[in-house]
Amino acid sequence: MSIRTERVAELVQQEVAKILQRDYADRLQPLVTITDARVTPDLSIAYLYASVLGDEKAQREAAFRHLEELAPEVREKLASQIRHQLRIVPELK
């Protein structure tokens, strides 16, 4: 990855983690942590990697499904947070 994509990936990871902690902590049970982010070279898609703290497999799968449902909403909040740093906010996957 280039330096630019690494910086954008780091920025997206930090901001999404803050958004999830600040705005969705009550809705995301069990605890979800964003562990890594990768961004495509054209900066159009960000792949987020998450870990879920929980004992039951069904509970973890439900948390990941819920994260996928929240992705468009989180992207909107991300856009308002980083609008001065990026022209186009990457799609979250």
DOKOL-522653 format. One line per field, with one value per residue: residue in three letters; residue number from 1; chain; y, z, x of N, C-alpha, C, O in turn. Coordinates in steps of 0.1 Angstrom, whole numbers, plus 5000, padded with zeros to 4 digits. Example, Ala and Ser with C-alpha at 12.3 -4.5 7.8 and 13.67 -1.06 7.14 Angstrom:
// residues 2
res	(ALA,SER)
n	(1,2)
chain	(A,A)
n.Y	(4943,4978)
n.Z	(5078,5071)
n.X	(5132,5128)
ca.Y	(4955,4989)
ca.Z	(5078,5071)
ca.X	(5123,5137)
c.Y	(4967,5000)
c.Z	(5078,5079)
c.X	(5132,5129)
o.Y	(4967,5011)
o.Z	(5085,5080)
o.X	(5142,5134)
//
This chain:
// residues 93
res	(MET,SER,ILE,ARG,THR,GLU,ARG,VAL,ALA,GLU,LEU,VAL,GLN,GLN,GLU,VAL,ALA,LYS,ILE,LEU,GLN,ARG,ASP,TYR,ALA,ASP,ARG,LEU,GLN,PRO,LEU,VAL,THR,ILE,THR,ASP,ALA,ARG,VAL,THR,PRO,ASP,LEU,SER,ILE,ALA,TYR,LEU,TYR,ALA,SER,VAL,LEU,GLY,ASP,GLU,LYS,ALA,GLN,ARG,GLU,ALA,ALA,PHE,ARG,HIS,LEU,GLU,GLU,LEU,ALA,PRO,GLU,VAL,ARG,GLU,LYS,LEU,ALA,SER,GLN,ILE,ARG,HIS,GLN,LEU,ARG,ILE,VAL,PRO,GLU,LEU,LYS)
n	(1,2,3,4,5,6,7,8,9,10,11,12,13,14,15,16,17,18,19,20,21,22,23,24,25,26,27,28,29,30,31,32,33,34,35,36,37,38,39,40,41,42,43,44,45,46,47,48,49,50,51,52,53,54,55,56,57,58,59,60,61,62,63,64,65,66,67,68,69,70,71,72,73,74,75,76,77,78,79,80,81,82,83,84,85,86,87,88,89,90,91,92,93)
chain	(A,A,A,A,A,A,A,A,A,A,A,A,A,A,A,A,A,A,A,A,A,A,A,A,A,A,A,A,A,A,A,A,A,A,A,A,A,A,A,A,A,A,A,A,A,A,A,A,A,A,A,A,A,A,A,A,A,A,A,A,A,A,A,A,A,A,A,A,A,A,A,A,A,A,A,A,A,A,A,A,A,A,A,A,A,A,A,A,A,A,A,A,A)
n.Y	(4988,5023,5053,5071,5056,5041,5060,5070,5047,5043,5066,5062,5039,5048,5068,5055,5037,5054,5065,5043,5036,5060,5065,5041,5023,5014,4999,4980,4950,4921,4936,4954,4957,4976,4964,4966,4983,4984,5000,5005,5011,5033,5046,5042,5022,5009,4984,4970,4955,4936,4927,4907,4906,4880,4850,4832,4818,4824,4849,4864,4863,4876,4902,4909,4909,4930,4951,4953,4962,4987,5000,5020,5041,5047,5054,5079,5094,5093,5107,5133,5137,5136,5153,5174,5164,5144,5140,5122,5100,5067,5037,5016,4983)
n.Z	(5000,4994,5009,5012,5010,5033,5053,5050,5055,5082,5093,5087,5102,5129,5131,5126,5147,5169,5163,5165,5192,5205,5195,5190,5210,5229,5213,5202,5213,5219,5230,5204,5184,5163,5144,5123,5091,5056,5026,4992,4963,4949,4968,4972,4985,5018,5037,5066,5096,5122,5157,5179,5211,5228,5239,5226,5194,5178,5189,5182,5154,5150,5158,5138,5116,5124,5123,5096,5087,5099,5084,5062,5077,5095,5077,5068,5091,5094,5071,5078,5098,5086,5064,5057,5051,5032,4999,4988,5006,5016,5007,5032,5041)
n.X	(5008,5004,5017,4997,4973,4976,4975,4949,4935,4942,4931,4903,4898,4903,4883,4859,4859,4857,4831,4815,4819,4810,4784,4770,4773,4755,4737,4753,4758,4774,4806,4823,4852,4871,4896,4914,4919,4916,4922,4911,4932,4922,4908,4881,4867,4866,4878,4868,4880,4869,4866,4847,4837,4826,4809,4792,4787,4765,4758,4780,4778,4754,4761,4779,4762,4746,4764,4769,4744,4744,4763,4758,4748,4768,4787,4777,4780,4807,4815,4808,4826,4852,4852,4867,4891,4891,4880,4861,4843,4851,4833,4820,4829)
ca.Y	(5000,5035,5060,5078,5046,5037,5071,5070,5035,5046,5076,5056,5030,5056,5076,5045,5032,5065,5066,5031,5038,5071,5066,5029,5014,5008,4990,4969,4941,4924,4947,4953,4965,4977,4960,4970,4988,4984,5009,5002,5022,5045,5051,5042,5012,5006,4971,4971,4942,4938,4915,4908,4899,4872,4836,4824,4820,4831,4863,4871,4865,4887,4915,4912,4913,4944,4961,4954,4970,5000,5006,5033,5052,5050,5062,5093,5101,5094,5118,5146,5138,5137,5160,5184,5156,5135,5145,5112,5091,5054,5028,5007,4969)
ca.Z	(5000,4994,5021,5012,5014,5047,5061,5049,5063,5096,5096,5087,5114,5141,5132,5127,5161,5177,5160,5171,5207,5209,5190,5189,5221,5235,5204,5198,5223,5228,5226,5190,5183,5149,5146,5111,5080,5044,5016,4979,4958,4944,4980,4971,4994,5029,5043,5081,5103,5136,5166,5187,5224,5232,5240,5218,5180,5173,5193,5173,5140,5150,5159,5125,5107,5128,5118,5081,5086,5103,5076,5055,5087,5100,5066,5068,5103,5090,5061,5085,5106,5078,5052,5053,5048,5020,4989,4987,5017,5011,5011,5042,5039)
ca.X	(5000,5011,5016,4984,4962,4978,4970,4934,4930,4943,4921,4890,4898,4902,4871,4848,4859,4851,4817,4808,4819,4802,4770,4763,4778,4743,4731,4762,4761,4785,4816,4828,4864,4877,4910,4922,4912,4923,4915,4915,4941,4915,4902,4866,4862,4874,4874,4871,4881,4864,4866,4836,4839,4814,4812,4784,4789,4753,4759,4790,4773,4744,4768,4785,4751,4742,4774,4767,4732,4747,4774,4755,4746,4782,4794,4773,4786,4821,4816,4807,4839,4864,4848,4878,4904,4889,4870,4851,4843,4850,4822,4825,4826)
c.Y	(5012,5042,5067,5068,5042,5048,5072,5058,5037,5056,5070,5047,5037,5062,5066,5039,5042,5066,5055,5032,5049,5070,5053,5019,5007,4997,4978,4961,4928,4934,4944,4962,4965,4975,4965,4976,4988,4992,5005,5014,5034,5051,5051,5032,5010,4993,4972,4957,4945,4925,4918,4900,4893,4857,4828,4828,4828,4846,4870,4873,4875,4901,4919,4916,4927,4954,4963,4963,4984,5008,5019,5044,5056,5058,5076,5101,5103,5105,5132,5148,5141,5145,5169,5177,5148,5141,5135,5102,5076,5046,5018,4993,4961)
c.Z	(5000,5007,5022,5016,5028,5056,5061,5056,5078,5101,5097,5099,5127,5142,5133,5141,5171,5175,5167,5186,5212,5207,5191,5200,5227,5226,5200,5210,5217,5223,5212,5190,5168,5150,5135,5100,5068,5034,5002,4973,4954,4956,4980,4981,5005,5035,5058,5087,5117,5144,5175,5200,5228,5231,5229,5203,5174,5177,5185,5159,5140,5151,5146,5115,5111,5123,5103,5079,5089,5093,5069,5065,5093,5089,5066,5079,5100,5080,5068,5094,5098,5065,5047,5049,5036,5012,4989,4999,5012,5016,5021,5040,5050)
c.X	(5009,5009,5002,4973,4964,4973,4955,4929,4931,4933,4907,4888,4895,4888,4859,4848,4853,4836,4810,4808,4810,4787,4762,4767,4766,4736,4740,4766,4764,4795,4822,4840,4868,4892,4919,4913,4921,4915,4921,4924,4934,4907,4887,4860,4872,4869,4878,4871,4877,4865,4854,4839,4826,4817,4805,4786,4777,4753,4769,4785,4762,4750,4774,4774,4746,4751,4772,4755,4735,4757,4770,4753,4759,4789,4790,4779,4801,4824,4816,4820,4851,4862,4859,4891,4903,4878,4858,4853,4842,4838,4828,4820,4832)
o.Y	(5013,5039,5067,5071,5039,5045,5074,5060,5034,5054,5073,5047,5034,5062,5069,5038,5038,5067,5057,5028,5047,5073,5052,5007,4995,4988,4968,4964,4923,4940,4933,4974,4954,4983,4967,4973,4990,4991,5003,5025,5045,5061,5059,5033,5008,4992,4974,4949,4954,4914,4929,4888,4899,4853,4818,4840,4837,4854,4882,4884,4883,4910,4930,4926,4935,4965,4975,4971,4994,5020,5029,5055,5068,5067,5085,5112,5113,5113,5141,5159,5149,5144,5172,5183,5145,5146,5139,5098,5073,5049,5013,4990,4949)
o.Z	(5005,5015,5033,5024,5035,5066,5072,5064,5085,5112,5107,5106,5134,5153,5141,5147,5180,5185,5173,5192,5222,5215,5191,5199,5231,5231,5195,5217,5210,5212,5210,5194,5162,5156,5137,5100,5069,5033,5000,4979,4954,4954,4987,4984,5004,5038,5061,5083,5123,5138,5179,5199,5231,5224,5224,5200,5166,5169,5181,5154,5130,5145,5142,5107,5102,5119,5099,5070,5083,5095,5069,5062,5095,5093,5063,5078,5104,5082,5065,5096,5102,5056,5035,5044,5029,5017,4989,5001,5005,5026,5020,5038,5051)
o.X	(5020,5001,4996,4965,4954,4967,4949,4919,4921,4927,4899,4878,4887,4881,4849,4837,4846,4829,4799,4798,4803,4779,4750,4763,4767,4730,4735,4775,4755,4793,4826,4840,4869,4899,4931,4901,4933,4903,4933,4923,4940,4899,4880,4848,4884,4857,4890,4862,4882,4865,4851,4842,4816,4826,4810,4787,4779,4749,4766,4787,4761,4745,4773,4775,4743,4747,4773,4754,4729,4759,4778,4757,4762,4797,4798,4784,4807,4834,4824,4824,4860,4870,4860,4900,4913,4868,4846,4864,4832,4833,4839,4808,4831)
//
